[in-house]
């Protein structure tokens, strides 16, 4: 290679990326009434969206089905060939079919759609040929045609699959917004993943009921210290009538008490507690609780409702265990 020349592999990679980016960008100009109709059909679906295709298109279908399901639109991948050998039983009368084929002439896909039509199911199609059988067969046709494949031989599906995948993502996101799908819904569908962990609410991690260290203003400090020690959260809340938060006694408050009093165990919780402690709502995100603790260099937060009634205590160790970092 001469100085300043581009390595052939880098040149090929750049050409592929540019071709696929151009193909996806071209889809923006095709958005319009058909896309809106597809969204309406999918929103009205009271069953599931059966995403079907074959070959490389089938692989794209799997990803689109997964994205739909994880964003509030129940979906399955229905392999077009397998469907013709028994898997049509997965289709229900309330379903919608989303069929994807580059040519629009894939025989197995067209045969499956005949079954869908007999069941009265709406069909949304993505294909690269507006004049194809699939385009004519569908209730809604979405044009994902591309000028050329990025493959140097013009054979391997590259640009065409990128365009289909991108439009599938666009459809899923439009459905998500129209259905009012929110972060709390996302968290409920991703309870074990890192995304779900970051969307956990304080109420899902906090200590409640008898696990809350709790004393009254009149409680003597020997009993308050026992309560703190037995519950192992590094503090005890001090509550009044109805469980309303009056204050908190922390390890730091104990150290200050020992420095100030000659007979600290005869003091009451009301005399030792810190008033106006830091609190958090049980509806707040766990990551917000963690940020507050780090900012204020504390290990626990008292959880209260709108009336400042104590409903729980969340400790930094509870957040560490969920791997929020």
Secondary structure as UniProt FT lines:
FT   TURN            3..4
FT   HELIX           8..28
FT   TURN            29..30
FT   HELIX           33..44
FT   STRAND          49..53
FT   HELIX           55..70
FT   TURN            71..72
FT   STRAND          75..79
FT   HELIX           80..83
FT   TURN            84..86
FT   HELIX           87..90
FT   TURN            93..94
FT   STRAND          96..101
FT   HELIX           107..118
FT   TURN            119..120
FT   STRAND          122..127
FT   TURN            130..131
FT   HELIX           133..137
FT   STRAND          140..143
FT   TURN            152..153
FT   HELIX           159..178
FT   TURN            179..180
FT   HELIX           183..189
FT   HELIX           194..198
FT   HELIX           202..204
FT   HELIX           209..211
FT   STRAND          214..215
FT   TURN            217..218
FT   HELIX           221..231
FT   STRAND          235..239
FT   HELIX           241..243
FT   STRAND          244..250
FT   HELIX           251..260
FT   HELIX           264..266
FT   HELIX           269..272
FT   STRAND          274..275
FT   STRAND          279..280
FT   TURN            282..283
FT   HELIX           286..296
FT   STRAND          300..304
FT   TURN            306..307
FT   STRAND          309..315
FT   HELIX           316..321
FT   TURN            322..323
//
